[in-house]
Amino acid sequence: MSSVLSFYVSYLLCLCLGFLCVVFVSYWNSKWRGGFAWDGSGQQFNWHPVLMVTGLVVVYGNAAVLYRIPLTWGENKLPWKLLHAVLMFLALLLAVLGLCAVFDFHNKQSTPNLYSVHSWVGICTVVLFATQWALGLCTFLLPCSPLDLRKFVKPLHVWMGSAIFILGIISCISGINEKLIFSL
C-alpha cells in the first residue's frame, strides 16, 4: 500500500473515530444525564462536554491536520490557510459556547467556577487557543505580515498548536472523568 493511500485510510479512520466520540458523548448526556436544555439546569451543563469534545478535539484535530493531507501540497496554499482559519474559528466558537454553558449553569446553581484542575487546564487551553488563533490570523493571513516573521513564527505556531491540542484532549478526558467520579 502506498504511503499516500495509507495516510488517507488512517485519516478516514480518525474522522470516523472523532465522529464516534461526538456521538457517544452526546448519547451519554442524552440518555444517562437527562438530555439537553439552555435554562441553567443540569441539562444545560450537558452541552459542555459535547461542545468541548466537538470543538477542542474533533474540529480542532481536523483543522490541525489539514496541511498534512497530500491534496493540500500544491502551490496555492491560500485556500487551505483560509479553511484552516475557518475550521479553527469554528472550534474556538464551539469551545466558547461550551464555556458559556458551564459558567451559566454554575452561576445559576451558585456553584463556584474554576474550582478544579480540570477547569483550570480547560480555561488555560481556551485562552491559549484564542491567542494562537489571533496571532496566527495576524501572522499568516494578513498580507502586510513580513515573510521573515512568518518563517520565524511557523515552527512555534505548529508546536503550540500541537500543545494546545494535547491540552484539549487532557481537558476533555479529565472533565469526563471528573463528571463520572462526582456521579458515584
Backbone hydrogen bonds in HBPLUS format (Angstrom, degrees):
<---DONOR---> <-ACCEPTOR-->    atom                        ^
c    i                          cat <-CA-CA->   ^        H-A-AA   ^      H-
h    n   atom  resd res      DA  || num        DHA   H-A  angle D-A-AA Bond
n    s   type  num  typ     dist DA aas  dist angle  dist       angle   num
A0006-SER N   A0002-SER O   2.90 MM   4  6.16 163.2  1.93 153.0 158.2     1
A0007-PHE N   A0003-SER O   2.89 MM   4  6.01 145.4  2.02 137.7 147.3     2
A0008-TYR N   A0004-VAL O   3.01 MM   4  6.33 163.0  2.04 150.5 153.7     3
A0009-VAL N   A0005-LEU O   2.95 MM   4  6.21 155.3  2.01 150.9 157.9     4
A0010-SER N   A0006-SER O   2.95 MM   4  6.09 161.3  1.98 144.6 149.8     5
A0011-TYR N   A0007-PHE O   2.75 MM   4  5.98 159.1  1.79 154.8 161.6     6
A0012-LEU N   A0008-TYR O   2.87 MM   4  5.98 159.2  1.91 144.3 149.7     7
A0013-LEU N   A0009-VAL O   2.98 MM   4  6.20 154.1  2.05 144.6 151.9     8
A0014-CYS N   A0010-SER O   2.93 MM   4  6.24 156.5  1.98 149.2 155.3     9
A0015-LEU N   A0011-TYR O   2.88 MM   4  6.19 153.9  1.95 149.8 157.3    10
A0016-CYS N   A0012-LEU O   2.97 MM   4  6.22 159.9  2.01 148.8 153.8    11
A0017-LEU N   A0013-LEU O   2.90 MM   4  6.17 158.9  1.95 150.4 156.5    12
A0018-GLY N   A0014-CYS O   2.86 MM   4  6.01 156.8  1.92 148.4 154.7    13
A0019-PHE N   A0015-LEU O   2.95 MM   4  6.17 160.3  1.99 148.6 153.9    14
A0020-LEU N   A0016-CYS O   2.89 MM   4  6.14 155.9  1.95 146.7 153.8    15
A0021-CYS N   A0017-LEU O   2.89 MM   4  6.17 148.8  1.99 144.9 153.1    16
A0022-VAL N   A0018-GLY O   3.17 MM   4  6.52 159.7  2.21 150.8 154.4    17
A0023-VAL N   A0019-PHE O   2.95 MM   4  6.25 160.3  1.99 150.3 156.4    18
A0024-PHE N   A0020-LEU O   2.78 MM   4  5.94 167.5  1.79 156.6 159.4    19
A0025-VAL N   A0021-CYS O   2.95 MM   4  6.09 165.9  1.97 152.2 156.1    20
A0026-SER N   A0022-VAL O   2.92 MM   4  5.96 157.3  1.97 145.5 152.5    21
A0027-TYR N   A0023-VAL O   2.82 MM   4  5.97 158.0  1.86 148.7 155.4    22
A0028-TRP N   A0024-PHE O   2.85 MM   4  5.98 162.2  1.88 148.7 153.7    23
A0029-ASN N   A0025-VAL O   3.09 MM   4  6.25 163.1  2.12 145.2 149.1    24
A0030-SER N   A0026-SER O   2.85 MM   4  5.95 143.1  1.98 143.5 154.9    25
A0031-LYS N   A0027-TYR O   2.72 MM   4  5.68 173.9  1.73 157.4 159.6    26
A0032-TRP N   A0028-TRP O   3.00 MM   4  5.45 145.4  2.12 131.5 141.8    27
A0035-GLY N   A0029-ASN O   2.93 MM   6  5.71 153.9  2.00 149.8 146.9    28
A0037-ALA N   A0043-GLN O   3.31 MM   6  4.99 141.2  2.47  99.1  94.9    29
A0044-GLN N   A0041-SER O   2.92 MM   3  5.33 138.7  2.10 105.5 117.0    30
A0045-PHE N   A0041-SER O   3.35 MM   4  6.88 151.6  2.43 143.3 150.6    31
A0046-ASN N   A0042-GLY O   3.18 MM   4  6.50 141.0  2.34 139.5 149.2    32
A0047-TRP N   A0044-GLN O   3.06 MM   3  5.68 158.6  2.10 116.2 122.3    33
A0048-HIS N   A0045-PHE O   2.81 MM   3  5.47 143.1  1.94 120.1 129.9    34
A0051-LEU N   A0047-TRP O   2.86 MM   4  5.95 172.9  1.86 167.6 169.3    35
A0052-MET N   A0048-HIS O   2.97 MM   4  6.03 161.3  2.01 154.5 160.2    36
A0053-VAL N   A0049-PRO O   2.96 MM   4  5.92 166.5  1.97 145.3 149.5    37
A0054-THR N   A0050-VAL O   3.02 MM   4  6.05 162.1  2.05 144.7 150.5    38
A0055-GLY N   A0051-LEU O   2.84 MM   4  5.86 162.5  1.87 143.6 149.3    39
A0056-LEU N   A0052-MET O   2.75 MM   4  5.47 145.1  1.87 142.8 152.5    40
A0057-VAL N   A0053-VAL O   3.17 MM   4  5.21 142.6  2.32 122.6 131.0    41
A0058-VAL N   A0053-VAL O   3.15 MM   5  6.56 164.1  2.17 160.4 165.3    42
A0059-VAL N   A0054-THR O   2.86 MM   5  6.08 176.0  1.86 169.5 170.6    43
A0060-TYR N   A0055-GLY O   3.08 MM   5  6.03 146.2  2.20 147.7 157.4    44
A0061-GLY N   A0057-VAL O   2.99 MM   4  5.52 145.6  2.11 122.1 132.8    45
A0062-ASN N   A0058-VAL O   3.07 MM   4  6.25 157.2  2.12 146.0 151.7    46
A0063-ALA N   A0059-VAL O   2.91 MM   4  6.13 157.2  1.96 152.1 158.9    47
A0064-ALA N   A0060-TYR O   2.83 MM   4  6.02 154.4  1.90 153.8 161.2    48
A0065-VAL N   A0061-GLY O   3.10 MM   4  6.24 150.8  2.19 143.0 149.7    49
A0066-LEU N   A0063-ALA O   3.42 MM   3  5.26 154.8  2.49  96.1 103.2    50
A0068-ARG N   A0065-VAL O   2.91 MM   3  5.36 154.5  1.97 116.7 125.2    51
A0069-ILE N   A0066-LEU O   3.32 MM   3  5.65 159.9  2.36 107.5 113.3    52
A0072-THR N   A0069-ILE O   2.86 MM   3  5.69 158.8  1.90 130.4 136.0    53
A0073-TRP N   A0070-PRO O   3.13 MM   3  5.39 168.4  2.14 118.1 119.3    54
A0080-TRP N   A0077-LYS O   3.06 MM   3  5.32 117.8  2.47 104.9 120.2    55
A0081-LYS N   A0077-LYS O   2.85 MM   4  6.12 151.4  1.93 156.8 166.5    56
A0082-LEU N   A0078-LEU O   2.91 MM   4  6.13 163.2  1.94 157.5 161.3    57
A0083-LEU N   A0079-PRO O   2.95 MM   4  6.17 157.0  2.00 142.2 148.7    58
A0084-HIS N   A0080-TRP O   2.85 MM   4  5.96 158.1  1.90 143.6 150.0    59
A0085-ALA N   A0081-LYS O   2.87 MM   4  6.12 161.1  1.91 150.4 155.2    60
A0086-VAL N   A0082-LEU O   2.88 MM   4  6.09 159.2  1.92 150.5 156.3    61
A0087-LEU N   A0083-LEU O   2.87 MM   4  6.02 167.9  1.89 153.5 156.9    62
A0088-MET N   A0084-HIS O   2.91 MM   4  6.05 157.6  1.96 147.2 154.1    63
A0089-PHE N   A0085-ALA O   2.87 MM   4  6.03 150.7  1.96 142.1 150.6    64
A0090-LEU N   A0086-VAL O   2.88 MM   4  6.16 153.7  1.95 147.9 155.2    65
A0091-ALA N   A0087-LEU O   2.89 MM   4  6.18 156.3  1.94 147.0 153.5    66
A0092-LEU N   A0088-MET O   2.87 MM   4  6.11 156.7  1.92 147.7 154.1    67
A0093-LEU N   A0089-PHE O   2.80 MM   4  6.00 157.6  1.85 149.6 156.1    68
A0094-LEU N   A0090-LEU O   2.94 MM   4  6.18 160.5  1.97 151.3 155.8    69
A0095-ALA N   A0091-ALA O   2.98 MM   4  6.22 154.6  2.05 144.8 152.1    70
A0096-VAL N   A0092-LEU O   2.88 MM   4  6.13 157.9  1.92 152.2 158.1    71
A0097-LEU N   A0093-LEU O   2.93 MM   4  6.17 158.2  1.97 149.4 155.5    72
A0098-GLY N   A0094-LEU O   2.89 MM   4  6.12 149.6  1.98 142.7 151.6    73
A0099-LEU N   A0095-ALA O   2.90 MM   4  6.24 148.0  2.00 145.0 153.7    74
A0100-CYS N   A0096-VAL O   2.85 MM   4  6.15 155.7  1.90 148.9 155.9    75
A0101-ALA N   A0097-LEU O   2.93 MM   4  6.19 154.9  2.00 147.1 153.4    76
A0102-VAL N   A0098-GLY O   3.20 MM   4  6.48 160.8  2.24 145.6 149.3    77
A0103-PHE N   A0099-LEU O   2.86 MM   4  5.97 169.2  1.87 158.8 162.3    78
A0104-ASP N   A0100-CYS O   2.92 MM   4  5.80 162.9  1.95 145.8 151.4    79
A0105-PHE N   A0101-ALA O   3.07 MM   4  6.12 157.7  2.13 139.1 145.8    80
A0106-HIS N   A0102-VAL O   2.89 MM   4  6.05 168.6  1.90 150.8 154.0    81
A0107-ASN N   A0103-PHE O   2.87 MM   4  6.02 164.0  1.90 151.1 155.8    82
A0108-LYS N   A0104-ASP O   2.98 MM   4  6.15 159.1  2.03 149.8 155.0    83
A0109-GLN N   A0105-PHE O   3.00 MM   4  6.17 140.4  2.16 146.1 157.2    84
A0110-SER N   A0106-HIS O   2.93 MM   4  5.84 105.6  2.50 139.6 156.7    85
A0111-THR N   A0106-HIS O   2.82 MM   5  4.68 162.2  1.85 144.4 145.0    86
A0110-SER N   A0107-ASN O   3.31 MM   3  4.99 157.6  2.37  95.4 101.9    87
A0120-TRP N   A0116-SER O   3.13 MM   4  6.45 156.4  2.19 148.6 154.7    88
A0121-VAL N   A0117-VAL O   2.84 MM   4  6.04 167.0  1.86 160.4 164.0    89
A0122-GLY N   A0118-HIS O   2.84 MM   4  5.92 159.5  1.88 148.4 155.2    90
A0123-ILE N   A0119-SER O   2.92 MM   4  6.05 162.5  1.95 144.0 148.4    91
A0124-CYS N   A0120-TRP O   3.03 MM   4  6.06 160.4  2.07 143.5 149.4    92
A0125-THR N   A0121-VAL O   2.91 MM   4  6.05 149.0  2.01 143.4 152.4    93
A0126-VAL N   A0122-GLY O   3.03 MM   4  6.33 160.2  2.07 151.7 155.7    94
A0127-VAL N   A0123-ILE O   2.97 MM   4  6.17 158.2  2.01 147.9 154.1    95
A0128-LEU N   A0124-CYS O   2.88 MM   4  6.02 165.2  1.90 149.5 153.8    96
A0129-PHE N   A0125-THR O   2.84 MM   4  5.99 155.9  1.90 146.3 153.9    97
A0130-ALA N   A0126-VAL O   2.87 MM   4  6.07 162.5  1.90 149.0 152.9    98
A0131-THR N   A0127-VAL O   2.97 MM   4  6.16 159.7  2.01 148.7 154.6    99
A0132-GLN N   A0128-LEU O   2.79 MM   4  5.96 161.8  1.82 151.3 156.8   100
A0133-TRP N   A0129-PHE O   2.85 MM   4  6.05 158.7  1.89 151.7 157.4   101
A0134-ALA N   A0130-ALA O   3.01 MM   4  6.20 167.0  2.03 148.4 151.6   102
A0135-LEU N   A0131-THR O   2.91 MM   4  6.08 168.7  1.92 155.6 159.1   103
A0136-GLY N   A0132-GLN O   2.81 MM   4  5.83 153.7  1.87 144.7 152.9   104
A0137-LEU N   A0133-TRP O   2.88 MM   4  6.07 155.6  1.94 148.6 155.0   105
A0138-CYS N   A0134-ALA O   3.02 MM   4  6.28 164.6  2.05 149.2 152.9   106
A0139-THR N   A0135-LEU O   2.84 MM   4  5.92 152.9  1.92 146.2 154.2   107
A0140-PHE N   A0136-GLY O   2.84 MM   4  5.65 167.3  1.85 148.1 152.5   108
A0141-LEU N   A0137-LEU O   3.11 MM   4  5.21 149.3  2.21 128.3 135.6   109
A0145-SER N   A0142-LEU O   3.11 MM   3  5.70 167.9  2.13 120.8 124.2   110
A0149-LEU N   A0146-PRO O   3.13 MM   3  5.31 121.7  2.49  99.3 113.1   111
A0150-ARG N   A0146-PRO O   3.13 MM   4  6.54 155.8  2.19 148.9 155.6   112
A0151-LYS N   A0147-LEU O   2.95 MM   4  6.26 159.8  1.99 154.0 158.9   113
A0152-PHE N   A0148-ASP O   3.01 MM   4  6.18 151.2  2.10 142.4 150.3   114
A0153-VAL N   A0149-LEU O   2.86 MM   4  6.01 160.2  1.90 154.4 159.5   115
A0154-LYS N   A0150-ARG O   2.96 MM   4  5.85 150.2  2.05 149.0 155.2   116
A0156-LEU N   A0153-VAL O   3.04 MM   3  5.31 114.0  2.49 108.2 124.3   117
A0157-HIS N   A0153-VAL O   2.79 MM   4  5.94 156.8  1.84 161.1 168.8   118
A0158-VAL N   A0154-LYS O   2.93 MM   4  6.17 160.8  1.97 158.1 162.2   119
A0159-TRP N   A0155-PRO O   2.93 MM   4  6.09 164.4  1.96 146.1 150.8   120
A0160-MET N   A0156-LEU O   2.79 MM   4  5.90 169.3  1.81 152.3 155.9   121
A0161-GLY N   A0157-HIS O   2.89 MM   4  5.92 150.4  1.97 139.5 148.5   122
A0162-SER N   A0158-VAL O   3.02 MM   4  6.31 154.6  2.09 147.5 153.3   123
A0163-ALA N   A0159-TRP O   2.93 MM   4  6.23 160.4  1.97 151.1 157.0   124
A0164-ILE N   A0160-MET O   2.80 MM   4  5.97 159.8  1.84 152.3 157.3   125
A0165-PHE N   A0161-GLY O   3.01 MM   4  6.17 153.1  2.09 142.0 149.4   126
A0166-ILE N   A0162-SER O   2.98 MM   4  6.26 160.4  2.02 151.3 155.9   127
A0167-LEU N   A0163-ALA O   2.89 MM   4  6.15 159.0  1.94 148.1 154.4   128
A0168-GLY N   A0164-ILE O   2.81 MM   4  6.03 147.2  1.92 144.0 153.5   129
A0169-ILE N   A0165-PHE O   2.99 MM   4  6.33 153.0  2.06 148.4 154.9   130
A0170-ILE N   A0166-ILE O   2.89 MM   4  6.18 162.8  1.92 152.6 157.7   131
A0171-SER N   A0167-LEU O   2.81 MM   4  5.99 157.1  1.86 146.3 152.9   132
A0172-CYS N   A0168-GLY O   2.96 MM   4  6.18 159.3  2.00 146.1 151.4   133
A0173-ILE N   A0169-ILE O   2.91 MM   4  6.12 171.9  1.92 158.3 160.3   134
A0174-SER N   A0170-ILE O   2.89 MM   4  5.95 166.7  1.91 151.0 155.5   135
A0175-GLY N   A0171-SER O   2.89 MM   4  5.92 150.8  1.98 143.1 151.5   136
A0176-ILE N   A0172-CYS O   2.98 MM   4  6.16 163.5  2.01 152.1 155.8   137
A0177-ASN N   A0173-ILE O   2.95 MM   4  6.11 164.8  1.97 151.0 155.8   138
A0178-GLU N   A0174-SER O   2.83 MM   4  5.92 154.0  1.90 140.9 148.7   139
A0179-LYS N   A0175-GLY O   2.95 MM   4  6.16 159.2  1.99 147.2 152.2   140
A0180-LEU N   A0176-ILE O   2.95 MM   4  6.19 156.3  2.01 148.2 154.9   141
A0181-ILE N   A0177-ASN O   2.86 MM   4  6.06 159.7  1.90 153.2 158.6   142
A0182-PHE N   A0178-GLU O   2.92 MM   4  6.09 163.0  1.94 151.6 156.2   143
A0183-SER N   A0179-LYS O   3.17 MM   4  6.24 129.5  2.43 135.0 146.9   144
A0183-SER N   A0180-LEU O   3.25 MM   3  5.21 136.1  2.46  93.1 105.0   145
A0184-LEU N   A0181-ILE O   3.18 MM   3  5.46 166.9  2.20 110.8 114.1   146
